[in-house]
Amino acid sequence: MSETVPVEFHCVAEACPGLLSRVLEPLAKRDLVPDQVRAHREGQNTMRVVMTVLRMPAEMVHLVEGNLGQIFGMQRLETLLLAQRRAA
């Protein structure tokens, strides 16, 4: 059994139809379900999406991060390993 880690993906992207489904797709195609998803507009043209996965297989973190970074309109992506953030 592989190690799991708690992780958050913070995405800032161009607000457009279909953005939320494109952000969720990298998890869905790996049979992962986020524990929490928060999304809101920032201004007229930007949307912030935060996805939390409390038990993600460690070897999948960089794969999902890579897929998210390739989404058209992605302006900023930050991946936080929650255990590291709490220890800091």
OpenMM code with the backbone's topology and positions (N, CA, C; nanometers):
from openmm import Vec3, app, unit

residues = "MET SER GLU THR VAL PRO VAL GLU PHE HIS CYS VAL ALA GLU ALA CYS PRO GLY LEU LEU SER ARG VAL LEU GLU PRO LEU ALA LYS ARG ASP LEU VAL PRO ASP GLN VAL ARG ALA HIS ARG GLU GLY GLN ASN THR MET ARG VAL VAL MET THR VAL LEU ARG MET PRO ALA GLU MET VAL HIS LEU VAL GLU GLY ASN LEU GLY GLN ILE PHE GLY MET GLN ARG LEU GLU THR LEU LEU LEU ALA GLN ARG ARG ALA ALA".split()
positions = [
    Vec3(0.0843, -0.1184, 0.0000),
    Vec3(0.0000, 0.0000, 0.0000),
    Vec3(0.0886, 0.1244, 0.0000),
    Vec3(0.0551, 0.2216, -0.0832),
    Vec3(0.1396, 0.3403, -0.0955),
    Vec3(0.1075, 0.4414, 0.0132),
    Vec3(0.2043, 0.5265, 0.0395),
    Vec3(0.1897, 0.6329, 0.1384),
    Vec3(0.0911, 0.7371, 0.0866),
    Vec3(0.0074, 0.7892, 0.1755),
    Vec3(-0.0834, 0.8967, 0.1382),
    Vec3(-0.0456, 1.0236, 0.2138),
    Vec3(-0.0735, 1.1361, 0.1516),
    Vec3(-0.0423, 1.2656, 0.2112),
    Vec3(-0.1628, 1.3583, 0.1957),
    Vec3(-0.1812, 1.4508, 0.2910),
    Vec3(-0.2850, 1.5523, 0.2742),
    Vec3(-0.2297, 1.6666, 0.1904),
    Vec3(-0.3056, 1.7093, 0.0900),
    Vec3(-0.2559, 1.8105, -0.0035),
    Vec3(-0.3677, 1.9073, -0.0422),
    Vec3(-0.3277, 2.0311, -0.0685),
    Vec3(-0.4188, 2.1312, -0.1237),
    Vec3(-0.3586, 2.1858, -0.2515),
    Vec3(-0.4445, 2.2025, -0.3516),
    Vec3(-0.4054, 2.2646, -0.4770),
    Vec3(-0.4765, 2.3996, -0.4840),
    Vec3(-0.3997, 2.5066, -0.4900),
    Vec3(-0.4535, 2.6422, -0.5010),
    Vec3(-0.4339, 2.6886, -0.6444),
    Vec3(-0.5436, 2.7105, -0.7141),
    Vec3(-0.5393, 2.7477, -0.8551),
    Vec3(-0.6005, 2.8857, -0.8743),
    Vec3(-0.5365, 2.9677, -0.9538),
    Vec3(-0.5925, 3.0949, -0.9975),
    Vec3(-0.5920, 3.0887, -1.1498),
    Vec3(-0.7111, 3.1053, -1.2076),
    Vec3(-0.7236, 3.0884, -1.3522),
    Vec3(-0.8245, 3.1865, -1.4086),
    Vec3(-0.8206, 3.1979, -1.5394),
    Vec3(-0.9172, 3.2802, -1.6107),
    Vec3(-1.0566, 3.2209, -1.5898),
    Vec3(-1.1505, 3.3049, -1.5454),
    Vec3(-1.2877, 3.2594, -1.5240),
    Vec3(-1.3543, 3.2348, -1.6588),
    Vec3(-1.3925, 3.1111, -1.6827),
    Vec3(-1.4574, 3.0766, -1.8087),
    Vec3(-1.5427, 2.9517, -1.7873),
    Vec3(-1.6436, 2.9313, -1.8730),
    Vec3(-1.7246, 2.8104, -1.8624),
    Vec3(-1.6355, 2.6858, -1.8752),
    Vec3(-1.6612, 2.5880, -1.7956),
    Vec3(-1.5846, 2.4640, -1.8033),
    Vec3(-1.4614, 2.4604, -1.7160),
    Vec3(-1.4249, 2.5719, -1.6534),
    Vec3(-1.3024, 2.5728, -1.5720),
    Vec3(-1.3090, 2.4706, -1.4589),
    Vec3(-1.4196, 2.4675, -1.3855),
    Vec3(-1.4268, 2.3774, -1.2702),
    Vec3(-1.4160, 2.2312, -1.3117),
    Vec3(-1.4787, 2.1932, -1.4207),
    Vec3(-1.4670, 2.0537, -1.4644),
    Vec3(-1.3241, 2.0215, -1.5078),
    Vec3(-1.2554, 2.1171, -1.5699),
    Vec3(-1.1162, 2.0935, -1.6108),
    Vec3(-1.0238, 2.0835, -1.4894),
    Vec3(-1.0543, 2.1569, -1.3835),
    Vec3(-0.9717, 2.1514, -1.2618),
    Vec3(-0.9939, 2.0190, -1.1886),
    Vec3(-1.1152, 1.9676, -1.1911),
    Vec3(-1.1447, 1.8405, -1.1233),
    Vec3(-1.0981, 1.7176, -1.2018),
    Vec3(-1.0822, 1.7317, -1.3321),
    Vec3(-1.0498, 1.6169, -1.4172),
    Vec3(-0.9224, 1.5412, -1.3773),
    Vec3(-0.8106, 1.6098, -1.3431),
    Vec3(-0.6906, 1.5337, -1.3059),
    Vec3(-0.7113, 1.4416, -1.1852),
    Vec3(-0.8010, 1.4780, -1.0950),
    Vec3(-0.8333, 1.3894, -0.9829),
    Vec3(-0.9228, 1.2752, -1.0300),
    Vec3(-1.0264, 1.3094, -1.1055),
    Vec3(-1.1238, 1.2092, -1.1486),
    Vec3(-1.0596, 1.0991, -1.2322),
    Vec3(-0.9675, 1.1351, -1.3199),
    Vec3(-0.9081, 1.0315, -1.4058),
    Vec3(-0.8141, 0.9389, -1.3294),
    Vec3(-0.7841, 0.9737, -1.2046),
    Vec3(-0.7037, 0.8862, -1.1167),
    Vec3(-0.7885, 0.8250, -1.0056),
    Vec3(-0.9211, 0.8292, -1.0243),
    Vec3(-1.0164, 0.7748, -0.9271),
    Vec3(-1.0017, 0.8373, -0.7886),
    Vec3(-0.9711, 0.9673, -0.7855),
    Vec3(-0.9608, 1.0410, -0.6592),
    Vec3(-1.0781, 1.1370, -0.6476),
    Vec3(-1.1283, 1.1520, -0.5259),
    Vec3(-1.2383, 1.2437, -0.4986),
    Vec3(-1.1877, 1.3463, -0.3974),
    Vec3(-1.2000, 1.4757, -0.4271),
    Vec3(-1.1534, 1.5759, -0.3308),
    Vec3(-1.2412, 1.5752, -0.2066),
    Vec3(-1.1794, 1.6027, -0.0924),
    Vec3(-1.2540, 1.6145, 0.0324),
    Vec3(-1.3254, 1.7486, 0.0412),
    Vec3(-1.2679, 1.8482, -0.0231),
    Vec3(-1.3299, 1.9800, -0.0237),
    Vec3(-1.2865, 2.0550, -0.1489),
    Vec3(-1.3801, 2.1303, -0.2066),
    Vec3(-1.3520, 2.2181, -0.3197),
    Vec3(-1.4158, 2.3529, -0.2883),
    Vec3(-1.3356, 2.4578, -0.2987),
    Vec3(-1.3864, 2.5935, -0.2787),
    Vec3(-1.3513, 2.6740, -0.4036),
    Vec3(-1.4476, 2.7469, -0.4549),
    Vec3(-1.4241, 2.8269, -0.5754),
    Vec3(-1.4976, 2.9590, -0.5616),
    Vec3(-1.4312, 3.0651, -0.6034),
    Vec3(-1.4963, 3.1954, -0.6070),
    Vec3(-1.4262, 3.2844, -0.7087),
    Vec3(-1.5032, 3.3801, -0.7585),
    Vec3(-1.4474, 3.4759, -0.8541),
    Vec3(-1.3692, 3.5815, -0.7795),
    Vec3(-1.2638, 3.6254, -0.8422),
    Vec3(-1.1844, 3.7380, -0.7937),
    Vec3(-1.1826, 3.8399, -0.9071),
    Vec3(-1.2677, 3.9394, -0.8954),
    Vec3(-1.2820, 4.0336, -1.0054),
    Vec3(-1.3673, 3.9726, -1.1146),
    Vec3(-1.3640, 4.0364, -1.2294),
    Vec3(-1.4513, 3.9936, -1.3384),
    Vec3(-1.3932, 3.8770, -1.4182),
    Vec3(-1.2612, 3.8664, -1.4274),
    Vec3(-1.2003, 3.7703, -1.5193),
    Vec3(-1.1217, 3.6583, -1.4540),
    Vec3(-1.1188, 3.6518, -1.3212),
    Vec3(-1.0336, 3.5543, -1.2532),
    Vec3(-1.1158, 3.4720, -1.1546),
    Vec3(-1.0786, 3.3450, -1.1429),
    Vec3(-1.1427, 3.2561, -1.0466),
    Vec3(-1.0347, 3.1852, -0.9654),
    Vec3(-1.0594, 3.1720, -0.8360),
    Vec3(-0.9694, 3.0978, -0.7464),
    Vec3(-1.0395, 2.9682, -0.7071),
    Vec3(-0.9672, 2.8563, -0.7200),
    Vec3(-1.0197, 2.7246, -0.6840),
    Vec3(-0.9185, 2.6597, -0.5899),
    Vec3(-0.9676, 2.6106, -0.4768),
    Vec3(-0.8834, 2.5379, -0.3814),
    Vec3(-0.9438, 2.3991, -0.3647),
    Vec3(-0.8633, 2.2972, -0.3950),
    Vec3(-0.9061, 2.1582, -0.3780),
    Vec3(-0.8226, 2.0947, -0.2687),
    Vec3(-0.8889, 2.0300, -0.1745),
    Vec3(-0.8219, 1.9600, -0.0656),
    Vec3(-0.8455, 1.8105, -0.0809),
    Vec3(-0.7373, 1.7348, -0.0764),
    Vec3(-0.7444, 1.5887, -0.0769),
    Vec3(-0.6665, 1.5430, 0.0460),
    Vec3(-0.7351, 1.4843, 0.1419),
    Vec3(-0.6700, 1.4501, 0.2683),
    Vec3(-0.5851, 1.3242, 0.2623),
    Vec3(-0.6138, 1.2351, 0.1669),
    Vec3(-0.5360, 1.1109, 0.1566),
    Vec3(-0.5024, 1.0824, 0.0112),
    Vec3(-0.4123, 1.1620, -0.0436),
    Vec3(-0.3710, 1.1420, -0.1822),
    Vec3(-0.2461, 1.0542, -0.1857),
    Vec3(-0.2435, 0.9541, -0.2723),
    Vec3(-0.1198, 0.8769, -0.2880),
    Vec3(-0.0042, 0.9716, -0.3229),
    Vec3(0.1032, 0.9635, -0.2459),
    Vec3(0.2154, 1.0571, -0.2594),
    Vec3(0.2703, 1.0612, -0.4016),
    Vec3(0.2712, 0.9482, -0.4702),
    Vec3(0.3287, 0.9447, -0.6048),
    Vec3(0.2397, 1.0141, -0.7079),
    Vec3(0.1159, 1.0470, -0.6722),
    Vec3(0.0258, 1.1133, -0.7664),
    Vec3(0.0268, 1.2655, -0.7539),
    Vec3(0.0839, 1.3189, -0.6487),
    Vec3(0.0795, 1.4633, -0.6258),
    Vec3(0.1405, 1.5380, -0.7434),
    Vec3(0.2608, 1.4999, -0.7844),
    Vec3(0.3264, 1.5730, -0.8937),
    Vec3(0.2555, 1.5512, -1.0276),
    Vec3(0.1892, 1.4363, -1.0456),
    Vec3(0.1152, 1.4115, -1.1698),
    Vec3(-0.0063, 1.5041, -1.1802),
    Vec3(-0.0814, 1.5157, -1.0714),
    Vec3(-0.1983, 1.6038, -1.0698),
    Vec3(-0.1530, 1.7487, -1.0851),
    Vec3(-0.0467, 1.7842, -1.0161),
    Vec3(0.0073, 1.9199, -1.0254),
    Vec3(0.0463, 1.9531, -1.1705),
    Vec3(0.1087, 1.8600, -1.2368),
    Vec3(0.1471, 1.8808, -1.3763),
    Vec3(0.0272, 1.9004, -1.4673),
    Vec3(-0.0769, 1.8187, -1.4468),
    Vec3(-0.1992, 1.8331, -1.5274),
    Vec3(-0.2678, 1.9665, -1.5018),
    Vec3(-0.2740, 2.0081, -1.3765),
    Vec3(-0.3373, 2.1362, -1.3441),
    Vec3(-0.2611, 2.2523, -1.4084),
    Vec3(-0.1304, 2.2441, -1.4079),
    Vec3(-0.0487, 2.3500, -1.4663),
    Vec3(-0.0666, 2.3651, -1.6165),
    Vec3(-0.1178, 2.2615, -1.6822),
    Vec3(-0.1366, 2.2650, -1.8269),
    Vec3(-0.2744, 2.3152, -1.8694),
    Vec3(-0.3608, 2.3427, -1.7735),
    Vec3(-0.4960, 2.3885, -1.8062),
    Vec3(-0.4887, 2.5261, -1.8713),
    Vec3(-0.5581, 2.5407, -1.9830),
    Vec3(-0.5619, 2.6679, -2.0537),
    Vec3(-0.6202, 2.7752, -1.9618),
    Vec3(-0.5517, 2.8871, -1.9512),
    Vec3(-0.5975, 2.9974, -1.8678),
    Vec3(-0.5469, 2.9934, -1.7246),
    Vec3(-0.4703, 2.8893, -1.6877),
    Vec3(-0.4158, 2.8813, -1.5519),
    Vec3(-0.3112, 2.9912, -1.5367),
    Vec3(-0.3283, 3.0748, -1.4363),
    Vec3(-0.2371, 3.1860, -1.4127),
    Vec3(-0.1381, 3.1571, -1.2999),
    Vec3(-0.1854, 3.0846, -1.1996),
    Vec3(-0.0973, 3.0533, -1.0865),
    Vec3(-0.1443, 2.9231, -1.0231),
    Vec3(-0.0493, 2.8411, -0.9829),
    Vec3(-0.0792, 2.7134, -0.9180),
    Vec3(0.0175, 2.6958, -0.8029),
    Vec3(-0.0366, 2.6635, -0.6872),
    Vec3(0.0466, 2.6354, -0.5696),
    Vec3(-0.0030, 2.5051, -0.5087),
    Vec3(0.0897, 2.4166, -0.4790),
    Vec3(0.0570, 2.2891, -0.4152),
    Vec3(0.1125, 2.2908, -0.2746),
    Vec3(0.0251, 2.2655, -0.1776),
    Vec3(0.0669, 2.2653, -0.0373),
    Vec3(0.0494, 2.1276, 0.0215),
    Vec3(0.1587, 2.0703, 0.0709),
    Vec3(0.1483, 1.9478, 0.1486),
    Vec3(0.1121, 1.9919, 0.2896),
    Vec3(-0.0075, 1.9573, 0.3350),
    Vec3(-0.0622, 2.0140, 0.4576),
    Vec3(0.0206, 1.9792, 0.5808),
    Vec3(0.0800, 1.8617, 0.5845),
    Vec3(0.1633, 1.8251, 0.6990),
    Vec3(0.2822, 1.9179, 0.7110),
    Vec3(0.3410, 1.9594, 0.5979),
    Vec3(0.4546, 2.0506, 0.6007),
    Vec3(0.4115, 2.1895, 0.6451),
    Vec3(0.2931, 2.2321, 0.6003),
    Vec3(0.2455, 2.3661, 0.6355),
    Vec3(0.2197, 2.3761, 0.7855),
    Vec3(0.1641, 2.2726, 0.8454),
    Vec3(0.1366, 2.2768, 0.9887),
    Vec3(0.2644, 2.2732, 1.0707),
    Vec3(0.3669, 2.2052, 1.0198),
    Vec3(0.4927, 2.1954, 1.0936),
    Vec3(0.5729, 2.3243, 1.0895),
    Vec3(0.5486, 2.4072, 0.9893),
    Vec3(0.6266, 2.5298, 0.9726),
    Vec3(0.5855, 2.6369, 1.0716),
] * unit.nanometer
topology = app.Topology()
chain = topology.addChain("A")
for resn in residues:
    res = topology.addResidue(resn, chain)
    for name in ("N", "CA", "C"):
        topology.addAtom(name, app.Element.getBySymbol(name[0]), res)
